[in-house]
Amino acid sequence: MTVPNGDQRDRSDRSPWNWLLLVPIALPLLPFLFNSDEPRLFGFPAFYWLQLAFIAVGVTCTTIVYQMTKRRR
């Protein structure tokens, strides 16, 4: 399906900011980050509090991409 030339500049799905969405996908796939019991945070092993940190990173990256790519009227 082709898009007329006039509509291509209105599309926001080609923004370079979308590459930032790879961070919350790739970060939890790095096992050396959470492959230990230490350090502990408030008694919780690293695996558990890192999972919560990954959620915060995902929300932050998604918010940044949304704010930077939304259409300005």
PDB file of N, CA, C, O and CB in Angstrom:
ATOM      1  N   MET A   1       0.842  -1.166   0.000  1.00  0.00           N
ATOM      2  CA  MET A   1       0.000   0.000   0.000  1.00  0.00           C
ATOM      3  C   MET A   1       0.892   1.235   0.000  1.00  0.00           C
ATOM      4  O   MET A   1       1.804   1.339   0.820  1.00  0.00           O
ATOM      5  CB  MET A   1      -0.960  -0.006   1.212  1.00  0.00           C
ATOM      6  N   THR A   2       0.647   2.137  -0.876  1.00  0.00           N
ATOM      7  CA  THR A   2       1.456   3.349  -0.945  1.00  0.00           C
ATOM      8  C   THR A   2       0.715   4.509  -0.312  1.00  0.00           C
ATOM      9  O   THR A   2      -0.515   4.561  -0.300  1.00  0.00           O
ATOM     10  CB  THR A   2       1.823   3.679  -2.396  1.00  0.00           C
ATOM     11  N   VAL A   3       1.486   5.420   0.204  1.00  0.00           N
ATOM     12  CA  VAL A   3       0.936   6.611   0.840  1.00  0.00           C
ATOM     13  C   VAL A   3       1.265   7.804  -0.041  1.00  0.00           C
ATOM     14  O   VAL A   3       2.414   7.951  -0.459  1.00  0.00           O
ATOM     15  CB  VAL A   3       1.498   6.801   2.288  1.00  0.00           C
ATOM     16  N   PRO A   4       0.299   8.658  -0.334  1.00  0.00           N
ATOM     17  CA  PRO A   4       0.609   9.847  -1.123  1.00  0.00           C
ATOM     18  C   PRO A   4       1.667  10.708  -0.430  1.00  0.00           C
ATOM     19  O   PRO A   4       1.775  10.713   0.796  1.00  0.00           O
ATOM     20  CB  PRO A   4      -0.663  10.668  -1.368  1.00  0.00           C
ATOM     21  N   ASN A   5       2.443  11.432  -1.234  1.00  0.00           N
ATOM     22  CA  ASN A   5       3.555  12.213  -0.688  1.00  0.00           C
ATOM     23  C   ASN A   5       3.110  13.243   0.338  1.00  0.00           C
ATOM     24  O   ASN A   5       3.864  13.525   1.270  1.00  0.00           O
ATOM     25  CB  ASN A   5       4.288  12.907  -1.802  1.00  0.00           C
ATOM     26  N   GLY A   6       1.936  13.809   0.211  1.00  0.00           N
ATOM     27  CA  GLY A   6       1.477  14.805   1.153  1.00  0.00           C
ATOM     28  C   GLY A   6       1.240  14.257   2.548  1.00  0.00           C
ATOM     29  O   GLY A   6       1.344  15.004   3.520  1.00  0.00           O
ATOM     30  N   ASP A   7       0.922  12.961   2.677  1.00  0.00           N
ATOM     31  CA  ASP A   7       0.624  12.375   3.977  1.00  0.00           C
ATOM     32  C   ASP A   7       1.859  11.824   4.684  1.00  0.00           C
ATOM     33  O   ASP A   7       1.791  11.533   5.878  1.00  0.00           O
ATOM     34  CB  ASP A   7      -0.389  11.282   3.815  1.00  0.00           C
ATOM     35  N   GLN A   8       2.971  11.675   3.995  1.00  0.00           N
ATOM     36  CA  GLN A   8       4.146  11.073   4.609  1.00  0.00           C
ATOM     37  C   GLN A   8       4.715  11.943   5.722  1.00  0.00           C
ATOM     38  O   GLN A   8       5.198  11.406   6.719  1.00  0.00           O
ATOM     39  CB  GLN A   8       5.207  10.819   3.561  1.00  0.00           C
ATOM     40  N   ARG A   9       4.678  13.248   5.590  1.00  0.00           N
ATOM     41  CA  ARG A   9       5.253  14.096   6.625  1.00  0.00           C
ATOM     42  C   ARG A   9       4.379  14.135   7.871  1.00  0.00           C
ATOM     43  O   ARG A   9       4.859  14.514   8.939  1.00  0.00           O
ATOM     44  CB  ARG A   9       5.459  15.502   6.096  1.00  0.00           C
ATOM     45  N   ASP A  10       3.104  13.751   7.763  1.00  0.00           N
ATOM     46  CA  ASP A  10       2.209  13.743   8.910  1.00  0.00           C
ATOM     47  C   ASP A  10       2.343  12.472   9.749  1.00  0.00           C
ATOM     48  O   ASP A  10       1.853  12.431  10.878  1.00  0.00           O
ATOM     49  CB  ASP A  10       0.784  13.899   8.444  1.00  0.00           C
ATOM     50  N   ARG A  11       2.985  11.452   9.229  1.00  0.00           N
ATOM     51  CA  ARG A  11       3.120  10.194   9.954  1.00  0.00           C
ATOM     52  C   ARG A  11       4.206  10.320  11.009  1.00  0.00           C
ATOM     53  O   ARG A  11       5.296  10.825  10.740  1.00  0.00           O
ATOM     54  CB  ARG A  11       3.435   9.036   8.990  1.00  0.00           C
ATOM     55  N   SER A  12       3.897   9.856  12.208  1.00  0.00           N
ATOM     56  CA  SER A  12       4.875   9.950  13.286  1.00  0.00           C
ATOM     57  C   SER A  12       5.535   8.603  13.590  1.00  0.00           C
ATOM     58  O   SER A  12       6.353   8.519  14.506  1.00  0.00           O
ATOM     59  CB  SER A  12       4.211  10.489  14.539  1.00  0.00           C
ATOM     60  N   ASP A  13       5.197   7.543  12.837  1.00  0.00           N
ATOM     61  CA  ASP A  13       5.766   6.235  13.126  1.00  0.00           C
ATOM     62  C   ASP A  13       7.174   6.070  12.575  1.00  0.00           C
ATOM     63  O   ASP A  13       7.791   5.027  12.794  1.00  0.00           O
ATOM     64  CB  ASP A  13       4.880   5.163  12.570  1.00  0.00           C
ATOM     65  N   ARG A  14       7.694   7.046  11.881  1.00  0.00           N
ATOM     66  CA  ARG A  14       9.049   6.969  11.335  1.00  0.00           C
ATOM     67  C   ARG A  14      10.039   7.814  12.130  1.00  0.00           C
ATOM     68  O   ARG A  14      11.135   8.105  11.650  1.00  0.00           O
ATOM     69  CB  ARG A  14       9.051   7.412   9.883  1.00  0.00           C
ATOM     70  N   SER A  15       9.668   8.197  13.310  1.00  0.00           N
ATOM     71  CA  SER A  15      10.519   9.058  14.125  1.00  0.00           C
ATOM     72  C   SER A  15      11.720   8.273  14.672  1.00  0.00           C
ATOM     73  O   SER A  15      11.582   7.106  15.038  1.00  0.00           O
ATOM     74  CB  SER A  15       9.707   9.673  15.283  1.00  0.00           C
ATOM     75  N   PRO A  16      12.882   8.904  14.726  1.00  0.00           N
ATOM     76  CA  PRO A  16      14.034   8.226  15.348  1.00  0.00           C
ATOM     77  C   PRO A  16      13.846   8.002  16.850  1.00  0.00           C
ATOM     78  O   PRO A  16      14.550   7.187  17.447  1.00  0.00           O
ATOM     79  CB  PRO A  16      15.303   9.039  15.114  1.00  0.00           C
ATOM     80  N   TRP A  17      12.917   8.709  17.453  1.00  0.00           N
ATOM     81  CA  TRP A  17      12.643   8.496  18.873  1.00  0.00           C
ATOM     82  C   TRP A  17      12.103   7.094  19.138  1.00  0.00           C
ATOM     83  O   TRP A  17      12.208   6.601  20.261  1.00  0.00           O
ATOM     84  CB  TRP A  17      11.651   9.536  19.379  1.00  0.00           C
ATOM     85  N   ASN A  18      11.535   6.451  18.138  1.00  0.00           N
ATOM     86  CA  ASN A  18      10.998   5.098  18.321  1.00  0.00           C
ATOM     87  C   ASN A  18      12.078   4.085  18.666  1.00  0.00           C
ATOM     88  O   ASN A  18      11.781   3.046  19.256  1.00  0.00           O
ATOM     89  CB  ASN A  18      10.274   4.654  17.069  1.00  0.00           C
ATOM     90  N   TRP A  19      13.318   4.367  18.312  1.00  0.00           N
ATOM     91  CA  TRP A  19      14.415   3.461  18.668  1.00  0.00           C
ATOM     92  C   TRP A  19      14.585   3.349  20.179  1.00  0.00           C
ATOM     93  O   TRP A  19      15.108   2.352  20.678  1.00  0.00           O
ATOM     94  CB  TRP A  19      15.719   3.937  18.035  1.00  0.00           C
ATOM     95  N   LEU A  20      14.144   4.371  20.904  1.00  0.00           N
ATOM     96  CA  LEU A  20      14.242   4.340  22.361  1.00  0.00           C
ATOM     97  C   LEU A  20      13.384   3.217  22.955  1.00  0.00           C
ATOM     98  O   LEU A  20      13.635   2.774  24.076  1.00  0.00           O
ATOM     99  CB  LEU A  20      13.819   5.691  22.948  1.00  0.00           C
ATOM    100  N   LEU A  21      12.392   2.762  22.220  1.00  0.00           N
ATOM    101  CA  LEU A  21      11.525   1.686  22.712  1.00  0.00           C
ATOM    102  C   LEU A  21      12.246   0.337  22.759  1.00  0.00           C
ATOM    103  O   LEU A  21      11.734  -0.611  23.354  1.00  0.00           O
ATOM    104  CB  LEU A  21      10.286   1.573  21.832  1.00  0.00           C
ATOM    105  N   LEU A  22      13.398   0.240  22.155  1.00  0.00           N
ATOM    106  CA  LEU A  22      14.175  -1.006  22.235  1.00  0.00           C
ATOM    107  C   LEU A  22      14.839  -1.180  23.602  1.00  0.00           C
ATOM    108  O   LEU A  22      15.151  -2.302  24.001  1.00  0.00           O
ATOM    109  CB  LEU A  22      15.240  -1.031  21.140  1.00  0.00           C
ATOM    110  N   VAL A  23      15.053  -0.087  24.311  1.00  0.00           N
ATOM    111  CA  VAL A  23      15.714  -0.175  25.618  1.00  0.00           C
ATOM    112  C   VAL A  23      14.927  -1.047  26.596  1.00  0.00           C
ATOM    113  O   VAL A  23      15.510  -1.964  27.174  1.00  0.00           O
ATOM    114  CB  VAL A  23      15.902   1.223  26.209  1.00  0.00           C
ATOM    115  N   PRO A  24      13.614  -0.803  26.813  1.00  0.00           N
ATOM    116  CA  PRO A  24      12.912  -1.670  27.768  1.00  0.00           C
ATOM    117  C   PRO A  24      12.700  -3.098  27.281  1.00  0.00           C
ATOM    118  O   PRO A  24      12.335  -3.968  28.071  1.00  0.00           O
ATOM    119  CB  PRO A  24      11.586  -1.073  28.096  1.00  0.00           C
ATOM    120  N   ILE A  25      12.921  -3.353  26.002  1.00  0.00           N
ATOM    121  CA  ILE A  25      12.827  -4.720  25.492  1.00  0.00           C
ATOM    122  C   ILE A  25      14.144  -5.450  25.713  1.00  0.00           C
ATOM    123  O   ILE A  25      14.158  -6.602  26.146  1.00  0.00           O
ATOM    124  CB  ILE A  25      12.456  -4.722  23.993  1.00  0.00           C
ATOM    125  N   ALA A  26      15.248  -4.777  25.416  1.00  0.00           N
ATOM    126  CA  ALA A  26      16.563  -5.419  25.490  1.00  0.00           C
ATOM    127  C   ALA A  26      17.113  -5.495  26.912  1.00  0.00           C
ATOM    128  O   ALA A  26      17.828  -6.441  27.242  1.00  0.00           O
ATOM    129  CB  ALA A  26      17.543  -4.675  24.615  1.00  0.00           C
ATOM    130  N   LEU A  27      16.796  -4.531  27.746  1.00  0.00           N
ATOM    131  CA  LEU A  27      17.367  -4.480  29.092  1.00  0.00           C
ATOM    132  C   LEU A  27      17.063  -5.725  29.928  1.00  0.00           C
ATOM    133  O   LEU A  27      17.985  -6.259  30.544  1.00  0.00           O
ATOM    134  CB  LEU A  27      16.855  -3.261  29.810  1.00  0.00           C
ATOM    135  N   PRO A  28      15.825  -6.216  29.985  1.00  0.00           N
ATOM    136  CA  PRO A  28      15.578  -7.432  30.772  1.00  0.00           C
ATOM    137  C   PRO A  28      16.170  -8.698  30.156  1.00  0.00           C
ATOM    138  O   PRO A  28      16.198  -9.740  30.810  1.00  0.00           O
ATOM    139  CB  PRO A  28      14.101  -7.622  30.951  1.00  0.00           C
ATOM    140  N   LEU A  29      16.634  -8.629  28.935  1.00  0.00           N
ATOM    141  CA  LEU A  29      17.224  -9.797  28.287  1.00  0.00           C
ATOM    142  C   LEU A  29      18.713  -9.948  28.582  1.00  0.00           C
ATOM    143  O   LEU A  29      19.350 -10.879  28.089  1.00  0.00           O
ATOM    144  CB  LEU A  29      17.012  -9.715  26.797  1.00  0.00           C
ATOM    145  N   LEU A  30      19.266  -9.048  29.374  1.00  0.00           N
ATOM    146  CA  LEU A  30      20.678  -9.103  29.735  1.00  0.00           C
ATOM    147  C   LEU A  30      20.820  -9.781  31.104  1.00  0.00           C
ATOM    148  O   LEU A  30      20.668  -9.128  32.136  1.00  0.00           O
ATOM    149  CB  LEU A  30      21.303  -7.672  29.753  1.00  0.00           C
ATOM    150  N   PRO A  31      21.111 -11.084  31.117  1.00  0.00           N
ATOM    151  CA  PRO A  31      21.086 -11.824  32.379  1.00  0.00           C
ATOM    152  C   PRO A  31      22.179 -11.426  33.365  1.00  0.00           C
ATOM    153  O   PRO A  31      22.020 -11.650  34.565  1.00  0.00           O
ATOM    154  CB  PRO A  31      21.198 -13.277  32.097  1.00  0.00           C
ATOM    155  N   PHE A  32      23.274 -10.849  32.904  1.00  0.00           N
ATOM    156  CA  PHE A  32      24.327 -10.485  33.840  1.00  0.00           C
ATOM    157  C   PHE A  32      23.888  -9.360  34.785  1.00  0.00           C
ATOM    158  O   PHE A  32      24.534  -9.124  35.806  1.00  0.00           O
ATOM    159  CB  PHE A  32      25.576 -10.067  33.077  1.00  0.00           C
ATOM    160  N   LEU A  33      22.802  -8.671  34.453  1.00  0.00           N
ATOM    161  CA  LEU A  33      22.313  -7.610  35.333  1.00  0.00           C
ATOM    162  C   LEU A  33      21.676  -8.169  36.608  1.00  0.00           C
ATOM    163  O   LEU A  33      21.821  -7.582  37.680  1.00  0.00           O
ATOM    164  CB  LEU A  33      21.306  -6.742  34.590  1.00  0.00           C
ATOM    165  N   PHE A  34      20.978  -9.287  36.497  1.00  0.00           N
ATOM    166  CA  PHE A  34      20.249  -9.806  37.652  1.00  0.00           C
ATOM    167  C   PHE A  34      20.607 -11.238  37.995  1.00  0.00           C
ATOM    168  O   PHE A  34      19.806 -11.938  38.615  1.00  0.00           O
ATOM    169  CB  PHE A  34      18.781  -9.714  37.406  1.00  0.00           C
ATOM    170  N   ASN A  35      21.779 -11.688  37.611  1.00  0.00           N
ATOM    171  CA  ASN A  35      22.198 -13.059  37.825  1.00  0.00           C
ATOM    172  C   ASN A  35      22.934 -13.219  39.161  1.00  0.00           C
ATOM    173  O   ASN A  35      23.923 -13.947  39.242  1.00  0.00           O
ATOM    174  CB  ASN A  35      23.084 -13.518  36.676  1.00  0.00           C
ATOM    175  N   SER A  36      22.458 -12.548  40.192  1.00  0.00           N
ATOM    176  CA  SER A  36      23.079 -12.685  41.507  1.00  0.00           C
ATOM    177  C   SER A  36      22.060 -12.365  42.593  1.00  0.00           C
ATOM    178  O   SER A  36      21.009 -11.779  42.336  1.00  0.00           O
ATOM    179  CB  SER A  36      24.315 -11.763  41.632  1.00  0.00           C
ATOM    180  N   ASP A  37      22.397 -12.760  43.796  1.00  0.00           N
ATOM    181  CA  ASP A  37      21.536 -12.499  44.942  1.00  0.00           C
ATOM    182  C   ASP A  37      21.812 -11.109  45.523  1.00  0.00           C
ATOM    183  O   ASP A  37      20.926 -10.482  46.105  1.00  0.00           O
ATOM    184  CB  ASP A  37      21.738 -13.579  46.019  1.00  0.00           C
ATOM    185  N   GLU A  38      23.005 -10.655  45.365  1.00  0.00           N
ATOM    186  CA  GLU A  38      23.420  -9.341  45.886  1.00  0.00           C
ATOM    187  C   GLU A  38      23.486  -8.353  44.730  1.00  0.00           C
ATOM    188  O   GLU A  38      23.729  -8.799  43.608  1.00  0.00           O
ATOM    189  CB  GLU A  38      24.805  -9.429  46.618  1.00  0.00           C
ATOM    190  N   PRO A  39      23.299  -7.112  44.898  1.00  0.00           N
ATOM    191  CA  PRO A  39      23.004  -6.403  46.141  1.00  0.00           C
ATOM    192  C   PRO A  39      21.533  -6.511  46.492  1.00  0.00           C
ATOM    193  O   PRO A  39      20.677  -6.684  45.625  1.00  0.00           O
ATOM    194  CB  PRO A  39      23.408  -4.938  46.032  1.00  0.00           C
ATOM    195  N   ARG A  40      21.267  -6.407  47.759  1.00  0.00           N
ATOM    196  CA  ARG A  40      19.887  -6.445  48.247  1.00  0.00           C
ATOM    197  C   ARG A  40      19.421  -5.030  48.528  1.00  0.00           C
ATOM    198  O   ARG A  40      20.187  -4.184  48.989  1.00  0.00           O
ATOM    199  CB  ARG A  40      19.763  -7.326  49.520  1.00  0.00           C
ATOM    200  N   LEU A  41      18.154  -4.790  48.242  1.00  0.00           N
ATOM    201  CA  LEU A  41      17.543  -3.493  48.487  1.00  0.00           C
ATOM    202  C   LEU A  41      16.329  -3.708  49.383  1.00  0.00           C
ATOM    203  O   LEU A  41      15.349  -4.325  48.964  1.00  0.00           O
ATOM    204  CB  LEU A  41      17.145  -2.786  47.148  1.00  0.00           C
ATOM    205  N   PHE A  42      16.385  -3.206  50.604  1.00  0.00           N
ATOM    206  CA  PHE A  42      15.331  -3.409  51.596  1.00  0.00           C
ATOM    207  C   PHE A  42      15.050  -4.893  51.820  1.00  0.00           C
ATOM    208  O   PHE A  42      13.907  -5.281  52.061  1.00  0.00           O
ATOM    209  CB  PHE A  42      14.051  -2.696  51.160  1.00  0.00           C
ATOM    210  N   GLY A  43      16.079  -5.711  51.742  1.00  0.00           N
ATOM    211  CA  GLY A  43      15.946  -7.141  51.977  1.00  0.00           C
ATOM    212  C   GLY A  43      15.558  -7.960  50.760  1.00  0.00           C
ATOM    213  O   GLY A  43      15.537  -9.189  50.826  1.00  0.00           O
ATOM    214  N   PHE A  44      15.251  -7.303  49.655  1.00  0.00           N
ATOM    215  CA  PHE A  44      14.864  -8.015  48.441  1.00  0.00           C
ATOM    216  C   PHE A  44      16.090  -8.292  47.576  1.00  0.00           C
ATOM    217  O   PHE A  44      16.926  -7.406  47.395  1.00  0.00           O
ATOM    218  CB  PHE A  44      13.818  -7.206  47.648  1.00  0.00           C
ATOM    219  N   PRO A  45      16.214  -9.517  47.035  1.00  0.00           N
ATOM    220  CA  PRO A  45      17.325  -9.814  46.139  1.00  0.00           C
ATOM    221  C   PRO A  45      17.273  -8.949  44.879  1.00  0.00           C
ATOM    222  O   PRO A  45      16.231  -8.393  44.531  1.00  0.00           O
ATOM    223  CB  PRO A  45      17.315 -11.293  45.761  1.00  0.00           C
ATOM    224  N   ALA A  46      18.400  -8.851  44.217  1.00  0.00           N
ATOM    225  CA  ALA A  46      18.531  -7.985  43.052  1.00  0.00           C
ATOM    226  C   ALA A  46      17.507  -8.303  41.968  1.00  0.00           C
ATOM    227  O   ALA A  46      17.001  -7.392  41.313  1.00  0.00           O
ATOM    228  CB  ALA A  46      19.922  -8.100  42.483  1.00  0.00           C
ATOM    229  N   PHE A  47      17.195  -9.579  41.770  1.00  0.00           N
ATOM    230  CA  PHE A  47      16.254  -9.953  40.709  1.00  0.00           C
ATOM    231  C   PHE A  47      14.918  -9.252  40.871  1.00  0.00           C
ATOM    232  O   PHE A  47      14.368  -8.746  39.893  1.00  0.00           O
ATOM    233  CB  PHE A  47      16.044 -11.459  40.695  1.00  0.00           C
ATOM    234  N   TYR A  48      14.382  -9.209  42.090  1.00  0.00           N
ATOM    235  CA  TYR A  48      13.045  -8.672  42.309  1.00  0.00           C
ATOM    236  C   TYR A  48      12.994  -7.156  42.157  1.00  0.00           C
ATOM    237  O   TYR A  48      12.092  -6.630  41.506  1.00  0.00           O
ATOM    238  CB  TYR A  48      12.554  -9.061  43.680  1.00  0.00           C
ATOM    239  N   TRP A  49      13.958  -6.446  42.755  1.00  0.00           N
ATOM    240  CA  TRP A  49      13.877  -4.995  42.622  1.00  0.00           C
ATOM    241  C   TRP A  49      14.313  -4.531  41.239  1.00  0.00           C
ATOM    242  O   TRP A  49      13.926  -3.443  40.813  1.00  0.00           O
ATOM    243  CB  TRP A  49      14.728  -4.324  43.686  1.00  0.00           C
ATOM    244  N   LEU A  50      15.107  -5.323  40.529  1.00  0.00           N
ATOM    245  CA  LEU A  50      15.434  -4.966  39.144  1.00  0.00           C
ATOM    246  C   LEU A  50      14.226  -5.121  38.229  1.00  0.00           C
ATOM    247  O   LEU A  50      14.072  -4.362  37.272  1.00  0.00           O
ATOM    248  CB  LEU A  50      16.588  -5.829  38.630  1.00  0.00           C
ATOM    249  N   GLN A  51      13.369  -6.096  38.513  1.00  0.00           N
ATOM    250  CA  GLN A  51      12.147  -6.232  37.715  1.00  0.00           C
ATOM    251  C   GLN A  51      11.274  -4.984  37.859  1.00  0.00           C
ATOM    252  O   GLN A  51      10.693  -4.512  36.881  1.00  0.00           O
ATOM    253  CB  GLN A  51      11.357  -7.492  38.142  1.00  0.00           C
ATOM    254  N   LEU A  52      11.185  -4.461  39.059  1.00  0.00           N
ATOM    255  CA  LEU A  52      10.436  -3.217  39.262  1.00  0.00           C
ATOM    256  C   LEU A  52      11.130  -2.041  38.582  1.00  0.00           C
ATOM    257  O   LEU A  52      10.464  -1.154  38.048  1.00  0.00           O
ATOM    258  CB  LEU A  52      10.267  -2.932  40.762  1.00  0.00           C
ATOM    259  N   ALA A  53      12.453  -2.027  38.597  1.00  0.00           N
ATOM    260  CA  ALA A  53      13.188  -0.961  37.918  1.00  0.00           C
ATOM    261  C   ALA A  53      12.985  -1.041  36.400  1.00  0.00           C
ATOM    262  O   ALA A  53      12.914  -0.011  35.730  1.00  0.00           O
ATOM    263  CB  ALA A  53      14.691  -1.044  38.260  1.00  0.00           C
ATOM    264  N   PHE A  54      12.891  -2.255  35.859  1.00  0.00           N
ATOM    265  CA  PHE A  54      12.647  -2.411  34.418  1.00  0.00           C
ATOM    266  C   PHE A  54      11.277  -1.849  34.039  1.00  0.00           C
ATOM    267  O   PHE A  54      11.120  -1.280  32.959  1.00  0.00           O
ATOM    268  CB  PHE A  54      12.742  -3.899  34.009  1.00  0.00           C
ATOM    269  N   ILE A  55      10.297  -2.003  34.910  1.00  0.00           N
ATOM    270  CA  ILE A  55       8.979  -1.425  34.651  1.00  0.00           C
ATOM    271  C   ILE A  55       9.076   0.090  34.601  1.00  0.00           C
ATOM    272  O   ILE A  55       8.500   0.725  33.718  1.00  0.00           O
ATOM    273  CB  ILE A  55       7.965  -1.862  35.727  1.00  0.00           C
ATOM    274  N   ALA A  56       9.803   0.668  35.545  1.00  0.00           N
ATOM    275  CA  ALA A  56       9.977   2.126  35.565  1.00  0.00           C
ATOM    276  C   ALA A  56      10.704   2.612  34.314  1.00  0.00           C
ATOM    277  O   ALA A  56      10.349   3.653  33.761  1.00  0.00           O
ATOM    278  CB  ALA A  56      10.751   2.556  36.822  1.00  0.00           C
ATOM    279  N   VAL A  57      11.709   1.878  33.864  1.00  0.00           N
ATOM    280  CA  VAL A  57      12.432   2.243  32.640  1.00  0.00           C
ATOM    281  C   VAL A  57      11.493   2.171  31.435  1.00  0.00           C
ATOM    282  O   VAL A  57      11.526   3.045  30.569  1.00  0.00           O
ATOM    283  CB  VAL A  57      13.656   1.313  32.428  1.00  0.00           C
ATOM    284  N   GLY A  58      10.667   1.142  31.380  1.00  0.00           N
ATOM    285  CA  GLY A  58       9.723   0.997  30.271  1.00  0.00           C
ATOM    286  C   GLY A  58       8.710   2.126  30.223  1.00  0.00           C
ATOM    287  O   GLY A  58       8.423   2.668  29.156  1.00  0.00           O
ATOM    288  N   VAL A  59       8.175   2.476  31.374  1.00  0.00           N
ATOM    289  CA  VAL A  59       7.207   3.575  31.435  1.00  0.00           C
ATOM    290  C   VAL A  59       7.869   4.891  31.042  1.00  0.00           C
ATOM    291  O   VAL A  59       7.283   5.688  30.310  1.00  0.00           O
ATOM    292  CB  VAL A  59       6.599   3.686  32.850  1.00  0.00           C
ATOM    293  N   THR A  60       9.074   5.118  31.519  1.00  0.00           N
ATOM    294  CA  THR A  60       9.795   6.353  31.193  1.00  0.00           C
ATOM    295  C   THR A  60      10.092   6.444  29.703  1.00  0.00           C
ATOM    296  O   THR A  60       9.857   7.486  29.091  1.00  0.00           O
ATOM    297  CB  THR A  60      11.099   6.436  31.989  1.00  0.00           C
ATOM    298  N   CYS A  61      10.603   5.370  29.111  1.00  0.00           N
ATOM    299  CA  CYS A  61      10.912   5.379  27.680  1.00  0.00           C
ATOM    300  C   CYS A  61       9.650   5.567  26.844  1.00  0.00           C
ATOM    301  O   CYS A  61       9.661   6.317  25.867  1.00  0.00           O
ATOM    302  CB  CYS A  61      11.618   4.080  27.279  1.00  0.00           C
ATOM    303  N   THR A  62       8.572   4.898  27.215  1.00  0.00           N
ATOM    304  CA  THR A  62       7.324   5.028  26.472  1.00  0.00           C
ATOM    305  C   THR A  62       6.781   6.451  26.560  1.00  0.00           C
ATOM    306  O   THR A  62       6.297   6.993  25.566  1.00  0.00           O
ATOM    307  CB  THR A  62       6.285   4.033  26.996  1.00  0.00           C
ATOM    308  N   THR A  63       6.858   7.051  27.732  1.00  0.00           N
ATOM    309  CA  THR A  63       6.389   8.420  27.908  1.00  0.00           C
ATOM    310  C   THR A  63       7.209   9.398  27.085  1.00  0.00           C
ATOM    311  O   THR A  63       6.655  10.298  26.454  1.00  0.00           O
ATOM    312  CB  THR A  63       6.436   8.810  29.375  1.00  0.00           C
ATOM    313  N   ILE A  64       8.515   9.230  27.088  1.00  0.00           N
ATOM    314  CA  ILE A  64       9.387  10.121  26.299  1.00  0.00           C
ATOM    315  C   ILE A  64       9.069   9.999  24.819  1.00  0.00           C
ATOM    316  O   ILE A  64       8.935  11.011  24.130  1.00  0.00           O
ATOM    317  CB  ILE A  64      10.879   9.795  26.549  1.00  0.00           C
ATOM    318  N   VAL A  65       8.946   8.772  24.319  1.00  0.00           N
ATOM    319  CA  VAL A  65       8.650   8.569  22.895  1.00  0.00           C
ATOM    320  C   VAL A  65       7.287   9.160  22.551  1.00  0.00           C
ATOM    321  O   VAL A  65       7.132   9.781  21.500  1.00  0.00           O
ATOM    322  CB  VAL A  65       8.689   7.062  22.535  1.00  0.00           C
ATOM    323  N   TYR A  66       6.313   8.977  23.409  1.00  0.00           N
ATOM    324  CA  TYR A  66       4.983   9.525  23.143  1.00  0.00           C
ATOM    325  C   TYR A  66       5.035  11.056  23.083  1.00  0.00           C
ATOM    326  O   TYR A  66       4.485  11.664  22.165  1.00  0.00           O
ATOM    327  CB  TYR A  66       3.981   9.064  24.227  1.00  0.00           C
ATOM    328  N   GLN A  67       5.688  11.664  24.051  1.00  0.00           N
ATOM    329  CA  GLN A  67       5.748  13.121  24.087  1.00  0.00           C
ATOM    330  C   GLN A  67       6.512  13.687  22.894  1.00  0.00           C
ATOM    331  O   GLN A  67       6.156  14.746  22.377  1.00  0.00           O
ATOM    332  CB  GLN A  67       6.393  13.586  25.381  1.00  0.00           C
ATOM    333  N   MET A  68       7.537  13.005  22.464  1.00  0.00           N
ATOM    334  CA  MET A  68       8.372  13.521  21.368  1.00  0.00           C
ATOM    335  C   MET A  68       7.765  13.248  19.985  1.00  0.00           C
ATOM    336  O   MET A  68       8.144  13.908  19.018  1.00  0.00           O
ATOM    337  CB  MET A  68       9.765  12.900  21.443  1.00  0.00           C
ATOM    338  N   THR A  69       6.837  12.300  19.869  1.00  0.00           N
ATOM    339  CA  THR A  69       6.291  11.959  18.558  1.00  0.00           C
ATOM    340  C   THR A  69       4.832  12.337  18.377  1.00  0.00           C
ATOM    341  O   THR A  69       4.293  12.155  17.286  1.00  0.00           O
ATOM    342  CB  THR A  69       6.445  10.504  18.322  1.00  0.00           C
ATOM    343  N   LYS A  70       4.177  12.852  19.398  1.00  0.00           N
ATOM    344  CA  LYS A  70       2.773  13.211  19.210  1.00  0.00           C
ATOM    345  C   LYS A  70       2.669  14.417  18.285  1.00  0.00           C
ATOM    346  O   LYS A  70       3.572  15.250  18.211  1.00  0.00           O
ATOM    347  CB  LYS A  70       2.093  13.508  20.568  1.00  0.00           C
ATOM    348  N   ARG A  71       1.578  14.482  17.605  1.00  0.00           N
ATOM    349  CA  ARG A  71       1.365  15.544  16.624  1.00  0.00           C
ATOM    350  C   ARG A  71       1.085  16.863  17.337  1.00  0.00           C
ATOM    351  O   ARG A  71       0.282  16.934  18.266  1.00  0.00           O
ATOM    352  CB  ARG A  71       0.201  15.185  15.671  1.00  0.00           C
ATOM    353  N   ARG A  72       1.755  17.875  16.884  1.00  0.00           N
ATOM    354  CA  ARG A  72       1.515  19.223  17.413  1.00  0.00           C
ATOM    355  C   ARG A  72       0.546  19.925  16.469  1.00  0.00           C
ATOM    356  O   ARG A  72       0.762  19.944  15.257  1.00  0.00           O
ATOM    357  CB  ARG A  72       2.861  20.040  17.561  1.00  0.00           C
ATOM    358  N   ARG A  73      -0.502  20.491  17.010  1.00  0.00           N
ATOM    359  CA  ARG A  73      -1.496  21.177  16.179  1.00  0.00           C
ATOM    360  C   ARG A  73      -1.410  22.665  16.362  1.00  0.00           C
ATOM    361  O   ARG A  73      -2.170  23.409  15.742  1.00  0.00           O
ATOM    362  CB  ARG A  73      -2.902  20.697  16.504  1.00  0.00           C
TER     363      ARG A  73
END
